[in-house]
């Protein structure tokens, strides 16, 4: 999530991530790309040896990921990578529709030309980017965030961050099973173009309805891909 300036000019930018940040990012990356598959056990001892560090930053990184629902710490020296299920996916998108639908109603009546221009640039980057999960998700969220940014408060930002990370995990794991036909990809792009057109025309209710329909379209595509995955590897849903 982007952060707007709070006027704290005396605070210098941090040039480097902390050790815990880097460990968290690496474990999260391994979970997203399937190196640590859903339902697998993560050994804290193995991670310490792999990173050549003590158990303290590893445990802290796993606690952070547990707070995001990505892993669950177990008694002893291990953690369990969260499974992926159709029920969880439905819950994620149910919450996204509630939260983002409300933000749409607040953002649309006051959307400036500058904000729309930001969204147009983000959409152009999303269309032109390689269909790689991490980059795709980042540009996709940049478009959505650009349109809602003026009404996203601190609590909204925290909730959206958790929900977007949760849905990104499904995108990463299921990317290979999604429908990649050109007409399908163009249809998804058209959904974003429609959002821009409705916001530009000030059609608030239509904008919200199209946003919800876009989320439902994505949810449906991920549900189909998850069904393919569960059929091929039933244990992944256990």
ROPA-416320 format. One line per 2 residues: their letters; for each residue x, y, z of C-alpha. Coordinates in Angstrom, 1 decimal, padded with zeros to 4 digits, m for minus. Layout:
% residues N
a	X:Y:Z; ...
This chain:
% residues 238
xx	000.0:000.0:000.0; 001.3:003.5:m000.8
xx	001.8:005.9:002.0; 001.1:009.6:001.7
xx	003.5:012.1:003.2; 002.7:013.0:006.9
xx	005.0:016.0:006.9; 007.6:014.3:009.1
xx	010.5:015.9:007.2; 013.0:015.2:010.0
xx	012.6:011.5:009.6; 015.2:010.1:007.2
xx	014.2:007.2:004.8; 015.5:003.8:005.7
xx	017.9:002.5:003.2; 017.9:m001.1:004.1
xx	015.4:m003.6:005.4; 016.0:m005.2:008.8
xx	017.1:m008.8:009.0; 013.7:m009.8:010.1
xx	012.1:m008.0:007.1; 014.4:m009.8:004.7
xx	013.8:m013.2:006.3; 010.0:m012.5:006.3
xx	010.1:m011.5:002.6; 012.1:m014.6:001.7
xx	009.9:m017.1:003.5; 006.8:m015.3:002.0
xx	008.3:m015.5:m001.5; 009.0:m019.3:m001.0
xx	005.4:m019.8:000.1; 003.9:m017.7:m002.8
xx	005.8:m019.5:m005.5; 005.2:m023.0:m004.0
xx	008.7:m023.8:m002.8; 007.0:m024.2:000.6
xx	003.7:m025.8:m000.5; 000.4:m025.5:001.3
xx	000.2:m027.9:004.3; 004.0:m028.4:004.4
xx	006.0:m028.2:007.6; 008.7:m025.5:007.9
xx	011.6:m026.3:010.3; 012.9:m023.4:012.2
xx	016.3:m025.2:012.5; 016.5:m025.7:008.8
xx	015.7:m022.0:008.1; 018.3:m020.9:010.6
xx	020.9:m023.1:008.8; 019.8:m021.9:005.3
xx	020.0:m018.3:006.3; 023.1:m018.7:008.6
xx	021.3:m016.8:011.4; 020.0:m017.4:014.9
xx	016.5:m018.6:015.6; 015.3:m015.2:016.9
xx	014.8:m013.4:013.5; 013.3:m016.6:012.0
xx	010.8:m016.9:014.8; 009.9:m013.2:014.5
xx	009.4:m013.6:010.7; 007.2:m016.6:011.2
xx	005.1:m014.7:013.9; 004.6:m011.9:011.3
xx	003.5:m014.4:008.7; 001.2:m016.1:011.3
xx	m000.5:m012.7:011.9; m001.3:m012.6:008.1
xx	m002.7:m016.2:008.2; 000.1:m017.5:006.0
xx	001.6:m020.0:008.5; 000.7:m021.3:011.9
xx	003.4:m021.8:014.5; 003.5:m025.2:016.2
xx	004.8:m026.2:019.6; 008.5:m026.8:019.3
xx	010.6:m025.7:016.3; 008.3:m025.7:013.3
xx	005.5:m024.0:011.6; 002.8:m025.2:009.2
xx	002.1:m023.5:005.9; m001.6:m022.6:005.6
xx	m003.6:m024.7:003.2; m005.6:m023.2:000.3
xx	m009.3:m024.0:000.2; m012.3:m022.9:m001.7
xx	m014.0:m021.8:001.6; m011.1:m019.5:002.5
xx	m011.0:m018.1:m001.1; m014.8:m017.3:m000.8
xx	m014.3:m015.6:002.5; m011.4:m013.5:001.2
xx	m013.5:m012.2:m001.7; m016.5:m011.8:000.5
xx	m014.5:m009.4:002.7; m012.9:m007.7:m000.3
xx	m016.3:m006.9:m001.8; m017.6:m005.4:001.5
xx	m014.5:m003.3:002.1; m013.8:m002.2:m001.5
xx	m017.4:m001.7:m002.3; m017.7:000.9:000.5
xx	m014.4:002.6:m000.6; m015.8:002.8:m004.1
xx	m018.9:004.7:m002.9; m016.7:007.1:m001.0
xx	m014.1:007.6:m003.7; m016.1:007.9:m006.9
xx	m017.9:011.2:m006.2; m014.7:013.1:m005.6
xx	m012.2:011.4:m008.0; m010.0:014.1:m009.4
xx	m008.5:014.3:m012.9; m005.1:013.6:m011.3
xx	m006.3:010.5:m009.6; m007.9:009.2:m012.9
xx	m004.6:010.0:m014.7; m002.7:007.9:m012.1
xx	m005.1:005.1:m012.6; m004.7:005.3:m016.4
xx	m001.0:005.0:m016.1; m001.3:002.1:m013.7
xx	m003.6:000.3:m016.1; m001.2:000.9:m019.0
xx	001.6:m000.7:m017.0; m000.6:m003.6:m016.0
xx	m001.5:m004.3:m019.6; 002.1:m004.1:m020.8
xx	003.7:m006.1:m018.0; 004.9:m009.7:m018.3
xx	002.3:m012.2:m017.0; 004.5:m013.1:m013.9
xx	002.5:m013.4:m010.7; 004.4:m011.0:m008.4
xx	004.7:m008.2:m011.0; 001.1:m008.8:m012.2
xx	m000.3:m008.6:m008.7; 001.7:m005.4:m007.9
xx	000.5:m003.6:m011.0; m003.0:m004.8:m010.6
xx	m003.1:m003.5:m007.0; m001.5:m000.2:m008.1
xx	m004.5:000.4:m010.5; m007.0:m000.4:m007.8
xx	m005.2:001.7:m005.2; m004.8:004.7:m007.5
xx	m008.6:005.0:m007.8; m009.3:004.6:m004.0
xx	m006.2:006.3:m002.6; m007.9:009.5:m001.5
xx	m010.3:007.6:000.9; m008.0:004.9:002.1
xx	m007.3:005.6:005.8; m004.8:003.8:008.1
xx	m007.3:001.1:009.1; m008.4:000.6:005.5
xx	m004.8:000.3:004.4; m004.1:m002.4:007.0
xx	m007.2:m004.4:006.1; m006.7:m004.1:002.4
xx	m003.1:m005.1:002.7; m004.0:m008.3:004.5
xx	m006.8:m009.1:002.0; m004.7:m008.4:m001.1
xx	m001.8:m010.5:000.3; m004.2:m013.3:000.9
xx	m005.7:m013.2:m002.6; m002.2:m012.8:m004.1
xx	m001.3:m016.2:m002.6; m004.0:m017.9:m004.6
xx	m003.0:m016.0:m007.7; 000.6:m017.2:m007.4
xx	m000.2:m020.8:m006.6; m002.9:m021.0:m009.3
xx	m001.4:m019.0:m012.1; m000.6:m022.0:m014.2
xx	m004.2:m023.2:m014.0; m005.8:m020.0:m014.9
xx	m007.4:m019.4:m018.4; m004.7:m017.6:m020.4
xx	m006.5:m017.4:m023.7; m006.1:m013.9:m025.4
xx	m009.8:m013.2:m025.3; m010.0:m014.0:m021.6
xx	m007.1:m011.6:m020.8; m008.7:m008.9:m023.0
xx	m011.9:m009.4:m021.1; m010.2:m008.8:m017.8
xx	m008.5:m005.7:m019.2; m011.9:m004.4:m020.4
xx	m013.2:m004.8:m016.9; m010.6:m002.3:m015.8
xx	m011.3:000.1:m018.6; m015.0:000.1:m017.7
xx	m014.1:001.1:m014.1; m012.1:004.1:m015.5
xx	m014.9:005.1:m017.8; m017.6:005.0:m015.0
xx	m015.4:006.9:m012.6; m014.7:009.5:m015.2
xx	m018.4:009.9:m015.9; m019.2:010.2:m012.2
xx	m021.5:007.2:m012.2; m021.1:006.2:m008.6
xx	m023.4:003.3:m008.2; m022.5:001.8:m011.6
xx	m018.8:002.2:m010.6; m019.3:000.3:m007.4
xx	m021.3:m002.4:m009.2; m018.7:m002.9:m011.8
xx	m016.0:m003.1:m009.2; m017.9:m005.8:m007.4
xx	m018.5:m007.6:m010.7; m014.7:m007.4:m011.4
xx	m013.9:m009.0:m008.0; m016.5:m011.7:m008.6
xx	m015.0:m012.5:m012.1; m011.6:m012.9:m010.5
xx	m013.0:m015.0:m007.7; m014.7:m017.3:m010.3
xx	m011.5:m017.7:m012.3; m009.5:m018.6:m009.2
xx	m012.2:m021.0:m008.0; m012.1:m022.9:m011.3
xx	m008.3:m023.0:m011.2; m008.4:m024.2:m007.6
xx	m010.8:m027.0:m008.6; m008.3:m028.1:m011.3
xx	m005.5:m028.1:m008.7; m007.6:m030.1:m006.1
xx	m008.5:m032.6:m008.8; m004.9:m033.1:m009.8
xx	m003.5:m033.1:m006.2; m006.3:m033.9:m003.7
xx	m003.9:m033.7:m000.8; m003.3:m030.0:m001.4
xx	m006.8:m029.3:m000.1; m006.4:m031.3:003.0
